[in-house]
Amino acid sequence: MSYAGDITPLEAWKMLTDNPDAVLVDVRTDAEWRFVGVPDLSSLGRDVLYIEWNRSNGQHNDRFLAELQDKLPAAENERPVVFLCRSGNRSIGAAEVATEAGIGPSYNVLDGFEGQLDAQGHRGDTGWRAVGLPWKQG
């Protein structure tokens, strides 16, 4: 594993709650943010960083690292960074790229915002939203 590790949504929330320097980066697409919903950190007095790992058309965002570095100045590279996607797959790549660039420790949120597919092919039994963490419609 080339990043700090995988954590559950509840562990991510605890890290964000306990460490005021920790950052949550949602790497889903703009369409997912708008139509599915987004994590809500307002109770912690912070905002989520939104940087697409892939564009809505499925193409990889070649500017991902540059956008992340723009939002996290080099002086802040030692703060914990928690990456979140729909199901915990894209965010692995984001955590790996961030780690390679010296950002972090960087973590991946298992099951992401919506969770894995169930036996019926639906999401929503696991993930950030399913465990009752704060979120809002995009």
N, CA, C and O of each residue as an XYZ file, in Angstrom:
552
protein
N       0.864     -1.185      0.000
C       0.000      0.000      0.000
C       0.900      1.235      0.000
O       1.804      1.359      0.827
N       0.647      2.120     -0.913
C       1.509      3.298     -1.043
C       0.858      4.569     -0.508
O       1.165      5.666     -0.974
N      -0.032      4.428      0.460
C      -0.650      5.574      1.132
C      -0.846      5.169      2.585
O      -0.567      4.025      2.944
N      -1.318      6.075      3.425
C      -1.354      5.820      4.870
C      -2.303      4.699      5.275
O      -2.065      4.027      6.278
N      -3.378      4.485      4.511
C      -4.268      3.387      4.845
C      -5.712      3.641      4.487
O      -6.106      4.733      4.077
N      -6.487      2.581      4.663
C      -7.930      2.638      4.449
C      -8.606      2.816      5.800
O      -8.250      2.151      6.772
N      -9.572      3.708      5.856
C     -10.313      3.930      7.089
C     -11.804      3.901      6.780
O     -12.224      4.204      5.664
N     -12.587      3.540      7.770
C     -14.037      3.518      7.596
C     -14.568      4.948      7.609
O     -13.866      5.866      8.033
N     -15.792      5.142      7.152
C     -16.372      6.482      7.248
C     -16.387      7.012      8.684
O     -16.122      8.192      8.913
N     -16.697      6.142      9.650
C     -16.727      6.595     11.046
C     -15.332      6.967     11.544
O     -15.181      7.921     12.308
N     -14.315      6.224     11.118
C     -12.938      6.580     11.481
C     -12.537      7.901     10.826
O     -11.833      8.711     11.429
N     -12.987      8.112      9.598
C     -12.709      9.383      8.914
C     -13.344     10.534      9.682
O     -12.708     11.564      9.905
N     -14.596     10.359     10.085
C     -15.294     11.409     10.829
C     -14.573     11.710     12.142
O     -14.419     12.872     12.517
N     -14.131     10.657     12.841
C     -13.408     10.849     14.101
C     -12.108     11.625     13.853
O     -11.768     12.530     14.615
N     -11.387     11.270     12.787
C     -10.148     11.982     12.465
C     -10.434     13.454     12.175
O      -9.719     14.336     12.652
N     -11.472     13.713     11.399
C     -11.834     15.094     11.063
C     -12.298     15.865     12.298
O     -12.025     17.058     12.431
N     -12.994     15.183     13.194
C     -13.493     15.805     14.420
C     -12.357     16.090     15.403
O     -12.295     17.164     16.002
N     -11.460     15.113     15.559
C     -10.391     15.214     16.551
C      -9.202     16.067     16.104
O      -8.476     16.609     16.939
N      -9.004     16.185     14.797
C      -7.833     16.897     14.292
C      -8.275     18.068     13.421
O      -8.686     17.862     12.279
N      -8.198     19.285     13.936
C      -8.658     20.447     13.171
C      -7.848     20.707     11.898
O      -8.276     21.482     11.044
N      -6.686     20.067     11.766
C      -5.882     20.228     10.551
C      -6.244     19.220      9.464
O      -5.847     19.386      8.310
N      -6.990     18.180      9.818
C      -7.356     17.147      8.835
C      -8.281     17.733      7.771
O      -9.109     18.599      8.052
N      -8.120     17.241      6.549
C      -8.864     17.750      5.399
C      -9.601     16.600      4.726
O      -9.060     15.502      4.594
N     -10.842     16.853      4.300
C     -11.606     15.882      3.518
C     -11.647     16.355      2.073
O     -12.062     17.479      1.790
N     -11.209     15.484      1.154
C     -11.227     15.786     -0.275
C     -12.178     14.807     -0.952
O     -11.941     13.599     -0.947
N     -13.249     15.330     -1.532
C     -14.224     14.522     -2.269
C     -13.783     14.506     -3.726
O     -13.752     15.549     -4.380
N     -13.439     13.317     -4.240
C     -12.880     13.207     -5.589
C     -13.897     12.706     -6.618
O     -13.524     12.304     -7.720
N     -15.171     12.733     -6.258
C     -16.201     12.324     -7.221
C     -16.358     13.394     -8.298
O     -15.661     14.408     -8.285
N     -17.266     13.161     -9.215
C     -17.488     14.126    -10.297
C     -18.454     15.220     -9.865
O     -19.198     15.079     -8.895
N     -18.417     16.304    -10.612
C     -19.347     17.406    -10.376
C     -20.794     16.914    -10.411
O     -21.612     17.343     -9.597
N     -21.111     16.029    -11.332
C     -22.475     15.493    -11.425
C     -22.844     14.733    -10.153
O     -23.972     14.851     -9.675
N     -21.923     13.964     -9.604
C     -22.197     13.236     -8.361
C     -22.428     14.206     -7.210
O     -23.326     14.002     -6.393
N     -21.626     15.256     -7.145
C     -21.809     16.235     -6.069
C     -23.188     16.868     -6.165
O     -23.878     17.025     -5.158
N     -23.585     17.230     -7.374
C     -24.854     17.943     -7.559
C     -26.072     17.048     -7.381
O     -27.070     17.478     -6.802
N     -26.013     15.814     -7.866
C     -27.216     14.989     -7.902
C     -27.310     13.954     -6.789
O     -28.407     13.490     -6.476
N     -26.186     13.584     -6.186
C     -26.199     12.558     -5.142
C     -26.120     13.177     -3.754
O     -26.769     12.699     -2.823
N     -25.336     14.227     -3.609
C     -25.139     14.866     -2.318
C     -23.669     14.927     -1.965
O     -22.830     14.326     -2.636
N     -23.365     15.660     -0.907
C     -21.979     15.870     -0.488
C     -21.869     15.778      1.033
O     -22.836     16.054      1.743
N     -20.694     15.391      1.537
C     -20.477     15.425      2.982
C     -20.634     16.858      3.486
O     -20.358     17.816      2.765
N     -21.074     16.986      4.715
C     -21.289     18.308      5.310
C     -20.419     18.438      6.560
O     -20.675     17.782      7.570
N     -19.414     19.269      6.490
C     -18.510     19.494      7.627
C     -18.808     20.796      8.354
O     -17.988     21.265      9.144
N     -19.967     21.384      8.098
C     -20.274     22.689      8.697
C     -20.276     22.635     10.221
O     -19.954     23.631     10.869
N     -20.633     21.491     10.808
C     -20.619     21.389     12.271
C     -19.194     21.431     12.821
O     -18.993     21.671     14.012
N     -18.209     21.199     11.957
C     -16.802     21.272     12.358
C     -16.186     22.615     11.988
O     -15.012     22.864     12.261
N     -16.988     23.483     11.361
C     -16.496     24.789     10.947
C     -15.533     24.730      9.775
O     -14.675     25.599      9.616
N     -15.683     23.688      8.950
C     -14.783     23.505      7.811
C     -15.564     23.176      6.560
O     -16.747     22.838      6.610
N     -14.879     23.282      5.439
C     -15.457     22.920      4.150
C     -14.752     21.697      3.593
O     -13.596     21.425      3.919
N     -15.455     20.971      2.756
C     -14.880     19.867      1.996
C     -14.158     20.464      0.787
O     -14.618     21.455      0.220
N     -13.047     19.878      0.396
C     -12.397     20.253     -0.860
C     -12.960     19.351     -1.954
O     -13.040     18.135     -1.781
N     -13.344     19.938     -3.062
C     -13.914     19.186     -4.179
C     -12.956     19.240     -5.359
O     -12.724     20.302     -5.936
N     -12.398     18.077     -5.712
C     -11.485     17.972     -6.852
C     -11.801     16.664     -7.570
O     -11.645     15.585     -7.000
N     -12.239     16.761     -8.799
C     -12.581     15.550     -9.553
C     -11.331     14.714     -9.855
O     -10.322     15.239    -10.327
N     -11.410     13.414     -9.577
C     -10.364     12.476     -9.987
C     -10.543     12.153    -11.470
O      -9.583     12.136    -12.240
N     -11.791     11.898    -11.849
C     -12.181     11.733    -13.251
C     -13.226     12.785    -13.563
O     -13.994     13.182    -12.686
N     -13.258     13.232    -14.790
C     -14.287     14.174    -15.227
C     -15.601     13.423    -15.429
O     -15.609     12.194    -15.491
N     -16.702     14.150    -15.531
C     -18.021     13.539    -15.718
C     -18.093     12.686    -16.980
O     -18.914     11.771    -17.061
N     -17.242     12.975    -17.965
C     -17.231     12.187    -19.202
C     -16.379     10.927    -19.073
O     -16.214     10.187    -20.043
N     -15.839     10.680    -17.881
C     -15.052      9.481    -17.626
C     -13.557      9.645    -17.825
O     -12.785      8.765    -17.444
N     -13.134     10.752    -18.411
C     -11.707     10.974    -18.623
C     -11.030     11.375    -17.313
O     -11.584     12.121    -16.505
N      -9.820     10.858    -17.131
C      -9.063     11.201    -15.932
C      -8.741     12.696    -15.927
O      -8.440     13.278    -16.969
N      -8.807     13.300    -14.758
C      -8.447     14.709    -14.581
C      -6.929     14.807    -14.455
O      -6.373     14.584    -13.380
N      -6.272     15.138    -15.547
C      -4.811     15.233    -15.547
C      -4.291     16.357    -14.659
O      -3.099     16.404    -14.354
N      -5.160     17.246    -14.248
C      -4.763     18.357    -13.380
C      -5.061     18.074    -11.902
O      -4.953     18.969    -11.064
N      -5.433     16.835    -11.587
C      -5.816     16.517    -10.209
C      -4.755     16.964     -9.205
O      -5.059     17.704     -8.270
N      -3.528     16.526     -9.393
C      -2.478     16.854     -8.425
C      -2.241     18.356     -8.355
O      -2.084     18.902     -7.262
N      -2.211     19.026     -9.482
C      -2.009     20.483     -9.487
C      -3.142     21.186     -8.743
O      -2.901     22.131     -7.992
N      -4.368     20.730     -8.949
C      -5.513     21.331     -8.249
C      -5.417     21.074     -6.751
O      -5.711     21.959     -5.948
N      -5.004     19.861     -6.373
C      -4.838     19.538     -4.954
C      -3.745     20.410     -4.344
O      -3.927     20.958     -3.257
N      -2.631     20.542     -5.022
C      -1.532     21.363     -4.508
C      -1.927     22.833     -4.405
O      -1.476     23.532     -3.498
N      -2.765     23.306     -5.324
C      -3.252     24.690     -5.244
C      -4.092     24.905     -3.993
O      -4.049     25.975     -3.386
N      -4.856     23.884     -3.608
C      -5.752     24.019     -2.456
C      -5.074     23.672     -1.137
O      -5.552     24.060     -0.071
N      -3.965     22.946     -1.204
C      -3.192     22.588     -0.010
C      -1.760     23.074     -0.201
O      -0.932     22.340     -0.742
N      -1.456     24.273      0.223
C      -0.098     24.796      0.055
C       0.953     23.857      0.648
O       0.673     23.137      1.607
N       2.145     23.864      0.088
C       3.222     22.959      0.500
C       3.490     23.021      1.997
O       3.848     22.010      2.602
N       3.324     24.170      2.591
C       3.567     24.315      4.032
C       2.591     23.483      4.856
O       2.823     23.228      6.037
N       1.508     23.068      4.229
C       0.486     22.302      4.951
C       0.502     20.830      4.563
O      -0.462     20.118      4.845
N       1.556     20.359      3.933
C       1.595     18.996      3.414
C       1.655     17.908      4.475
O       1.540     16.731      4.133
N       1.828     18.242      5.726
C       1.895     17.211      6.750
C       0.572     17.017      7.475
O       0.514     16.292      8.468
N      -0.466     17.638      7.004
C      -1.776     17.453      7.629
C      -2.424     16.190      7.068
O      -2.200     15.858      5.904
N      -3.233     15.470      7.874
C      -3.937     14.298      7.359
C      -4.930     14.710      6.272
O      -5.685     15.670      6.432
N      -4.915     13.972      5.173
C      -5.831     14.226      4.069
C      -6.631     12.953      3.839
O      -6.069     11.879      3.623
N      -7.948     13.089      3.888
C      -8.868     11.963      3.758
C      -9.564     12.083      2.408
O     -10.223     13.085      2.130
N      -9.416     11.058      1.568
C     -10.003     11.069      0.228
C     -11.256     10.203      0.191
O     -11.280      9.092      0.719
N     -12.301     10.743     -0.450
C     -13.611     10.096     -0.509
C     -14.108     10.088     -1.949
O     -14.011     11.097     -2.647
N     -14.640      8.952     -2.396
C     -15.311      8.884     -3.699
C     -16.654      8.181     -3.490
O     -17.158      8.150     -2.367
N     -17.229      7.626     -4.529
C     -18.531      6.970     -4.396
C     -18.440      5.693     -3.564
O     -19.239      5.480     -2.653
N     -17.447      4.836     -3.888
C     -17.404      3.525     -3.253
C     -16.045      3.155     -2.668
O     -15.867      2.037     -2.185
N     -15.092      4.069     -2.703
C     -13.784      3.798     -2.128
C     -12.768      3.272     -3.119
O     -11.726      2.761     -2.709
N     -13.035      3.381     -4.407
C     -12.079      2.912     -5.415
C     -11.260      4.045     -6.022
O     -10.030      3.982     -6.021
N     -11.916      5.075     -6.539
C     -11.181      6.205     -7.122
C     -10.319      6.901     -6.077
O      -9.233      7.394     -6.382
N     -10.808      6.936     -4.857
C     -10.076      7.638     -3.803
C      -8.762      6.945     -3.446
O      -7.870      7.577     -2.880
N      -8.630      5.662     -3.765
C      -7.340      4.986     -3.570
C      -6.292      5.631     -4.471
O      -5.196      5.966     -4.020
N      -6.633      5.801     -5.737
C      -5.704      6.440     -6.673
C      -5.331      7.836     -6.229
O      -4.172      8.238     -6.332
N      -6.310      8.577     -5.736
C      -6.052      9.937     -5.262
C      -5.096      9.921     -4.072
O      -4.173     10.733     -4.005
N      -5.313      8.997     -3.133
C      -4.440      8.892     -1.959
C      -3.027      8.498     -2.369
O      -2.054      8.990     -1.798
N      -2.908      7.612     -3.356
C      -1.584      7.198     -3.830
C      -0.838      8.365     -4.478
O       0.338      8.587     -4.191
N      -1.517      9.105     -5.346
C      -0.887     10.249     -6.021
C      -0.475     11.309     -4.999
O       0.616     11.872     -5.089
N      -1.346     11.578     -4.034
C      -1.026     12.568     -3.005
C       0.188     12.131     -2.193
O       1.078     12.935     -1.914
N       0.222     10.858     -1.815
C       1.346     10.339     -1.039
C       2.648     10.464     -1.820
O       3.667     10.886     -1.273
N       2.615     10.095     -3.105
C       3.811     10.200     -3.948
C       4.305     11.640     -4.038
O       5.502     11.879     -4.204
N       3.384     12.602     -3.929
C       3.744     14.023     -4.002
C       4.122     14.599     -2.640
O       4.412     15.790     -2.530
N       4.120     13.760     -1.598
C       4.492     14.226     -0.270
C       3.369     14.881      0.498
O       3.613     15.582      1.480
N       2.139     14.664      0.066
C       0.970     15.234      0.739
C       0.406     14.177      1.677
O       0.202     13.025      1.293
N       0.159     14.593      2.912
C      -0.469     13.645      3.819
C       0.219     13.573      5.151
O       1.045     14.418      5.494
N      -0.134     12.548      5.899
C      -0.573     11.230      5.480
C      -1.925     11.270      4.767
O      -2.826     12.020      5.145
N      -2.041     10.447      3.731
C      -3.250     10.405      2.911
C      -3.988      9.094      3.135
O      -3.391      8.017      3.121
N      -5.297      9.203      3.343
C      -6.141      8.049      3.647
C      -7.256      7.902      2.619
O      -7.696      8.878      2.012
N      -7.698      6.672      2.438
C      -8.837      6.340      1.590
C     -10.009      5.951      2.483
O      -9.842      5.174      3.423
N     -11.198      6.486      2.196
C     -12.396      6.111      2.955
C     -13.025      4.879      2.310
O     -13.512      4.933      1.180
N     -13.005      3.771      3.047
C     -13.638      2.537      2.582
C     -15.125      2.767      2.334
O     -15.784      3.459      3.111
N     -15.645      2.205      1.281
C     -17.065      2.291      0.912
C     -17.501      3.682      0.484
O     -18.653      3.860      0.088
N     -16.618      4.676      0.550
C     -16.915      5.995      0.013
C     -18.177      6.648      0.546
O     -18.567      6.442      1.696
N     -18.805      7.434     -0.307
C     -20.004      8.185      0.073
C     -21.261      7.328     -0.013
O     -22.147      7.436      0.835
N     -21.342      6.473     -1.039
C     -22.553      5.679     -1.278
C     -22.414      4.197     -0.975
O     -23.424      3.513     -0.812
N     -21.205      3.685     -0.895
C     -21.001      2.284     -0.586
C     -20.926      1.375     -1.801
O     -21.047      1.809     -2.947
N     -20.722      0.101     -1.509
C     -20.615     -0.925     -2.544
C     -21.998     -1.341     -3.033
O     -23.011     -1.066     -2.390
N     -22.021     -2.003     -4.174
C     -23.277     -2.544     -4.693
C     -23.725     -3.717     -3.837
O     -22.903     -4.531     -3.417
N     -25.035     -3.809     -3.575
C     -25.576     -4.959     -2.858
C     -25.963     -6.043     -3.867
O     -25.695     -5.904     -5.060
N     -26.589     -7.115     -3.391
C     -26.956     -8.242     -4.252
C     -27.922     -7.839     -5.363
O     -27.967     -8.491     -6.407
N     -28.688     -6.781     -5.154
C     -29.637     -6.300     -6.162
C     -29.029     -5.233     -7.075
O     -29.715     -4.693     -7.943
N     -27.748     -4.929     -6.880
C     -27.089     -3.929     -7.712
C     -27.345     -2.503     -7.276
O     -27.174     -1.571     -8.062
N     -27.757     -2.321     -6.017
C     -28.033     -0.983     -5.492
C     -26.965     -0.581     -4.481
O     -26.364     -1.428     -3.820
N     -26.745      0.702     -4.374
C     -25.827      1.238     -3.368
C     -26.647      1.850     -2.233
O     -27.835      2.129     -2.397
N     -26.017      2.053     -1.102
C     -26.683      2.775     -0.032
C     -26.725      2.057      1.301
O     -27.208      2.619      2.284
N     -26.222      0.807      1.361
C     -26.215      0.087      2.634
C     -24.959      0.370      3.447
O     -24.926      0.130      4.654
N     -23.936      0.877      2.789
C     -22.673      1.197      3.463
C     -22.230      2.574      2.977
O     -22.864      3.164      2.103
N     -21.166      3.068      3.536
C     -20.637      4.361      3.101
C     -21.024      5.498      4.029
O     -21.793      5.324      4.975
N     -20.472      6.666      3.732
C     -20.639      7.879      4.535
C     -22.102      8.142      4.857
O     -22.466      8.311      6.021
N     -22.926      8.176      3.844
C     -24.345      8.508      4.015
C     -25.075      7.445      4.831
O     -25.866      7.770      5.716
N     -24.806      6.165      4.529
C     -25.529      5.063      5.171
C     -25.254      4.961      6.665
O     -26.122      4.533      7.426
N     -24.053      5.351      7.094
C     -23.747      5.254      8.524
C     -24.228      6.477      9.297
O     -24.000      6.584     10.502
N     -24.892      7.398      8.603
C     -25.518      8.532      9.279
C     -24.632      9.739      9.492
O     -24.941     10.591     10.324
N     -23.540      9.828      8.758
C     -22.683     11.009      8.889
C     -23.319     12.196      8.176
O     -24.115     12.009      7.256
N     -22.978     13.411      8.590
C     -23.617     14.603      8.014
C     -23.379     14.726      6.506
O     -22.264     14.550      6.014
N     -24.456     15.032      5.800
C     -24.365     15.269      4.364
C     -25.513     16.178      3.968
O     -26.459     16.379      4.729
N     -25.416     16.718      2.777
C     -26.484     17.573      2.269
C     -26.617     17.351      0.770
O     -25.695     16.882      0.102
N     -27.775     17.699      0.271
C     -27.989     17.591     -1.166
C     -27.139     18.633     -1.858
O     -27.064     19.775     -1.403
N     -26.490     18.252     -2.966
C     -25.571     19.145     -3.668
C     -26.249     20.289     -4.363
O     -25.583     21.113     -4.991
